[in-house]
Amino acid sequence: MITILKGRSKEVVIDTEGPVVIIGESINPTRRKKLVSTLQEHNFDFVLELAKNQIDEGADVLDVNVGFPGVDDVKLLPETVKVLQDNFDVPLCLDSPNPAAIEAALRAAEGKCLINSVNGEERSLQSLLPIAREFGAAIIGLCMDDDGITHDPDKRLSIAEKIIERAVREGIKAEDVIIDPLAMAVSADPRACIVTLETIRLVHQELGHNITQGASNISFGLPDRESLNAAYMAMSIFNGLTCPIANPEKITSIVRAADLVLGRDDYAVRFVDYFQRRQ
């Protein structure tokens, strides 16, 4: 299955049979005090620096989150979108729990964006699916619903099916629903990664949809997070992950290696090119 996102003119193809697409996570105020302070001043220099660094390191799409206490994200998210698109031709993933901010950002955006995110809760489905349909956006569907987060992979699969069914009924193309199986911290639950990996496998085999996840969530609170994230990333890609949300500086080399090993990089062209550019 193929999901196409667009910037002003550039298209990014996310393909269940193709190479992994990286969604850069760094434009997010969480644990970035400088981003909060500069956004409060309506200074977008640091946002542009983060965007350039991620694109240079291999990001194909940029996640854009401007949420912090006291922010008027209905105003700030579309402003940030416009600044980014004035400087970079790259598809955007609009990341906010506020449907009004998502709608405002989509009105300001060019191309075809990705909404991060919809989930199986009735309130989320009713508020965000009509917005996605109106603006022709793709959506991320989180495998949680009104009963919360289940630890049963089959139930997560059922929630994914529900989101897809409701989206299609709303007039959204099935291929424009990307599923997030929910990566949880393994320090809090020893089976967290097993559950998510099995969910990825089920969604890939049973539904055939593109799959994303917050790639660094599983290592929260543990030492040597990079090694743990790398091991989990490779396993996730093998099971069907196609477009992780992550820091490209940390994962691009792993992604390029996984694509090569899985036969998605003829003659190692992308693998070699990435390392030559870094040098």
Rosetta blueprint (number, residue, H / E / L):
1 M L
2 I E
3 T E
4 I E
5 L E
6 K E
7 G L
8 R L
9 S L
10 K L
11 E E
12 V E
13 V E
14 I E
15 D E
16 T L
17 E L
18 G L
19 P L
20 V L
21 V L
22 I L
23 I E
24 G E
25 E E
26 S E
27 I E
28 N L
29 P L
30 T L
31 R L
32 R L
33 K H
34 K H
35 L H
36 V H
37 S H
38 T H
39 L H
40 Q H
41 E L
42 H L
43 N L
44 F L
45 D H
46 F H
47 V H
48 L H
49 E H
50 L H
51 A H
52 K H
53 N H
54 Q H
55 I H
56 D H
57 E H
58 G L
59 A L
60 D L
61 V E
62 L E
63 D E
64 V E
65 N L
66 V L
67 G L
68 F L
69 P L
70 G L
71 V L
72 D L
73 D H
74 V H
75 K H
76 L H
77 L H
78 P H
79 E H
80 T H
81 V H
82 K H
83 V H
84 L H
85 Q H
86 D H
87 N H
88 F L
89 D L
90 V L
91 P L
92 L E
93 C E
94 L E
95 D E
96 S L
97 P L
98 N L
99 P H
100 A H
101 A H
102 I H
103 E H
104 A H
105 A H
106 L H
107 R H
108 A H
109 A L
110 E L
111 G L
112 K E
113 C L
114 L E
115 I E
116 N E
117 S E
118 V E
119 N E
120 G L
121 E L
122 E H
123 R H
124 S H
125 L H
126 Q H
127 S H
128 L H
129 L H
130 P H
131 I H
132 A H
133 R H
134 E H
135 F H
136 G L
137 A L
138 A E
139 I E
140 I E
141 G E
142 L E
143 C L
144 M L
145 D E
146 D L
147 D L
148 G E
149 I L
150 T L
151 H L
152 D L
153 P H
154 D H
155 K H
156 R H
157 L H
158 S H
159 I H
160 A H
161 E H
162 K H
163 I H
164 I H
165 E H
166 R H
167 A H
168 V H
169 R H
170 E H
171 G L
172 I L
173 K L
174 A H
175 E H
176 D H
177 V E
178 I E
179 I E
180 D E
181 P L
182 L L
183 A L
184 M L
185 A L
186 V L
187 S L
188 A L
189 D L
190 P L
191 R L
192 A H
193 C H
194 I H
195 V H
196 T H
197 L H
198 E H
199 T H
200 I H
201 R H
202 L H
203 V H
204 H H
205 Q H
206 E H
207 L H
208 G L
209 H L
210 N L
211 I E
212 T L
213 Q L
214 G E
215 A L
216 S L
217 N H
218 I H
219 S H
220 F L
221 G L
222 L L
223 P L
224 D L
225 R H
226 E H
227 S H
228 L H
229 N H
230 A H
231 A H
232 Y H
233 M H
234 A H
235 M H
236 S H
237 I H
238 F H
239 N H
240 G L
241 L L
242 T L
243 C L
244 P L
245 I E
246 A E
247 N L
248 P H
249 E H
250 K H
251 I H
252 T H
253 S H
254 I H
255 V H
256 R H
257 A H
258 A H
259 D H
260 L H
261 V H
262 L L
263 G L
264 R L
265 D L
266 D H
267 Y H
268 A H
269 V H
270 R H
271 F H
272 V H
273 D H
274 Y H
275 F H
276 Q H
277 R H
278 R H
279 Q L
